[in-house]
Amino acid sequence: MILVVLENQRGKIHPFSMEAVAAGQKFAEQLDCKLFILCLGEKVDDLKSQAQNFKANKLITAQHTMIDMYSADGYSKVLSDVISELSPKYVLMGHSYMVRDFLPRVSAKLNIPFVSDIISVDFNGGPNFSKQVFNAKLATNIEVNSEQALLSFQSAAFSSDDLKDGGPDEEVQFNVELSSNDIKSQSEPEFQESSSGVDLTAAELIVSIGRGIESEDNLPTMQSLADAMGAEVASSRPVVDMGWLPPYRQVGSSGQVISPKLYFSLGVSGAIQHVVGMKGSKNILAINKDEDAPIFEIADYAVIGDVLEIVPKLTEEINK
Ligand SMILES: Cc1cc2nc3c(=O)[nH]c(=O)nc-3n(C[C@H](O)[C@H](O)[C@H](O)COP(=O)(O)OP(=O)(O)OC[C@H]3O[C@@H](n4cnc5c(N)ncnc54)[C@H](O)[C@@H]3O)c2cc1C
């Protein structure tokens, strides 16, 4: 059996969890086994009503007032109890900040290996898992020989577009047993990617600005294009390092991981540290004046030219 654990992001299913459900459905199909989905927390009604759409064998709710707020102690205790009782073959989650925090504890508690930040799965003879190492310069393949494993997926390893509807066959409540002795730590307020309310991970259209715009004075020109398109602005790291845009706009290995419908890059070279943050985009359109820029290796549409010339004309056309 496969168990997917949903993460609650301010009353909604975290986008990474949606991808984990898509992964779970694929695992269940490929390995011919059952799929259970777990909602964890106290106020899980909104989460549960969204999860009721997903095709699965069981939707499990594990509720308790002491896990109203996330705490690594509380979550790892409850998930460990669920795993001990149900013995899933694989436990699947998105590789979020929360998962990085508490899943290693579950792994240590139950002595079950944790393969984190997986980018792809090979079901031929496996499943075997691929993950990036050395700051995403190499990929390594991992084979798990144990009876069970905890797995977390990098954003865009699976796509929520592949989610199958149909709802669970059954809904059950897990009897959570928690006491104040179990929760020794208290979490700080939930970490948010941005303090400004800009959620790049939820944006469908992104205009991404690189050092190729040449000067901060050209930012308004790029912003006008984003406004005309109704897109959010993102950037590469140098743009943030130079103080042209705030850090929450940064995409990449030390920034946000996004998978919009359209990622439109303006003067971004496509260095690997940037690409790991946006390679899951459904369509990639890039303007760069260097025809050998690495961004063109992954772009669906490549425009070789000067952003400073092209962008004002394009904005004018869109506004018409
Ligand atoms: C540990 C570590 C972590 C990192 N994390 C990140 C990260 O999270 N995100 C990230 O983005 N980077 C990250 N980096 C930096 C990364 O390696 C690159 O240096 C960075 O992504 C390059 O940004 P850029 O493409 O905007 O700039 P550049 O590499 O300077 O590229 C500018 C591009 O613009 C083009 N250009 C110039 N003028 C024009 C013009 N007028 N019209 C059109 N094209 C033009 C050039 O041909 C060039 O391809 C990290 C690096 C390290 C070492």
The ligand as a Tripos MOL2 file, in Angstrom:
@<TRIPOS>MOLECULE
LIG
   53    58     1     0     0
SMALL
NO_CHARGES

@<TRIPOS>ATOM
      1 C1         25.5470   27.9420   -4.2440 C.3       1 LIG1
      2 C2         24.9310   28.7570   -5.3590 C.ar      1 LIG1
      3 C3         23.5580   28.9120   -5.3460 C.ar      1 LIG1
      4 C4         22.9510   29.6580   -6.3690 C.ar      1 LIG1
      5 N1         21.5890   29.8050   -6.3510 N.ar      1 LIG1
      6 C5         21.0000   30.4490   -7.3700 C.ar      1 LIG1
      7 C6         19.5840   30.5830   -7.4270 C.ar      1 LIG1
      8 O1         18.8510   30.1400   -6.5550 O.2       1 LIG1
      9 N2         19.0410   31.2360   -8.4900 N.ar      1 LIG1
     10 C7         19.7930   31.7520   -9.5040 C.ar      1 LIG1
     11 O2         19.2270   32.3280  -10.4470 O.2       1 LIG1
     12 N3         21.1320   31.6660   -9.4630 N.ar      1 LIG1
     13 C8         21.7510   31.0400   -8.4310 C.ar      1 LIG1
     14 N4         23.1030   30.9760   -8.3850 N.ar      1 LIG1
     15 C9         23.8710   31.7550   -9.3820 C.3       1 LIG1
     16 C10        23.9580   31.0480  -10.7090 C.3       1 LIG1
     17 O3         25.0940   30.1950  -10.7170 O.3       1 LIG1
     18 C11        24.1410   32.0830  -11.8660 C.3       1 LIG1
     19 O4         25.2630   32.8720  -11.5910 O.3       1 LIG1
     20 C12        22.9350   32.9790  -12.0500 C.3       1 LIG1
     21 O5         21.7520   32.2170  -12.1850 O.3       1 LIG1
     22 C13        23.1090   33.8300  -13.2990 C.3       1 LIG1
     23 O6         22.1080   34.7830  -13.3660 O.3       1 LIG1
     24 P1         21.7150   35.4720  -14.7440 P.3       1 LIG1
     25 O7         21.3890   34.4270  -15.7380 O.co2     1 LIG1
     26 O8         20.6940   36.5030  -14.4630 O.co2     1 LIG1
     27 O9         23.0510   36.2660  -15.1230 O.3       1 LIG1
     28 P2         24.1950   35.9810  -16.1710 P.3       1 LIG1
     29 O10        24.7840   34.6390  -15.9700 O.co2     1 LIG1
     30 O11        25.0810   37.1530  -16.0900 O.co2     1 LIG1
     31 O12        23.4610   35.9370  -17.5660 O.3       1 LIG1
     32 C14        22.8870   37.0540  -18.1920 C.3       1 LIG1
     33 C15        22.3620   36.5590  -19.5260 C.3       1 LIG1
     34 O13        21.7490   37.6460  -20.1850 O.3       1 LIG1
     35 C16        22.1230   37.6560  -21.5350 C.3       1 LIG1
     36 N5         22.0400   39.0480  -21.9760 N.ar      1 LIG1
     37 C17        22.8550   40.0910  -21.6620 C.ar      1 LIG1
     38 N6         22.4030   41.2360  -22.1760 N.ar      1 LIG1
     39 C18        21.2530   40.9120  -22.8580 C.ar      1 LIG1
     40 C19        20.3260   41.6530  -23.6160 C.ar      1 LIG1
     41 N7         20.4320   42.9750  -23.7660 N.pl3     1 LIG1
     42 N8         19.2830   41.0070  -24.1890 N.ar      1 LIG1
     43 C20        19.1470   39.6680  -24.0430 C.ar      1 LIG1
     44 N9         20.0100   38.9190  -23.3310 N.ar      1 LIG1
     45 C21        21.0340   39.5200  -22.7340 C.ar      1 LIG1
     46 C22        23.5170   37.0920  -21.5810 C.3       1 LIG1
     47 O14        23.7630   36.4970  -22.8420 O.3       1 LIG1
     48 C23        23.4750   36.0560  -20.4650 C.3       1 LIG1
     49 O15        23.0820   34.7780  -20.9590 O.3       1 LIG1
     50 C24        23.7330   30.2430   -7.3880 C.ar      1 LIG1
     51 C25        25.1100   30.0430   -7.3880 C.ar      1 LIG1
     52 C26        25.6980   29.3130   -6.3890 C.ar      1 LIG1
     53 C27        27.1870   29.1210   -6.4180 C.3       1 LIG1
@<TRIPOS>BOND
     1     1     2 1
     2     2     3 ar
     3     2    52 ar
     4     3     4 ar
     5     4     5 ar
     6     4    50 ar
     7     5     6 ar
     8     6     7 ar
     9     6    13 1
    10     7     8 2
    11     7     9 ar
    12     9    10 ar
    13    10    11 2
    14    10    12 ar
    15    12    13 ar
    16    13    14 ar
    17    14    15 1
    18    14    50 ar
    19    15    16 1
    20    16    17 1
    21    16    18 1
    22    18    19 1
    23    18    20 1
    24    20    21 1
    25    20    22 1
    26    22    23 1
    27    23    24 1
    28    24    25 2
    29    24    26 1
    30    24    27 1
    31    27    28 1
    32    28    29 2
    33    28    30 1
    34    28    31 1
    35    31    32 1
    36    32    33 1
    37    33    34 1
    38    33    48 1
    39    34    35 1
    40    35    36 1
    41    35    46 1
    42    36    37 ar
    43    36    45 ar
    44    37    38 ar
    45    38    39 ar
    46    39    40 ar
    47    39    45 ar
    48    40    41 1
    49    40    42 ar
    50    42    43 ar
    51    43    44 ar
    52    44    45 ar
    53    46    47 1
    54    46    48 1
    55    48    49 1
    56    50    51 ar
    57    51    52 ar
    58    52    53 1
@<TRIPOS>SUBSTRUCTURE
     1 LIG1         1 GROUP 0 **** ****
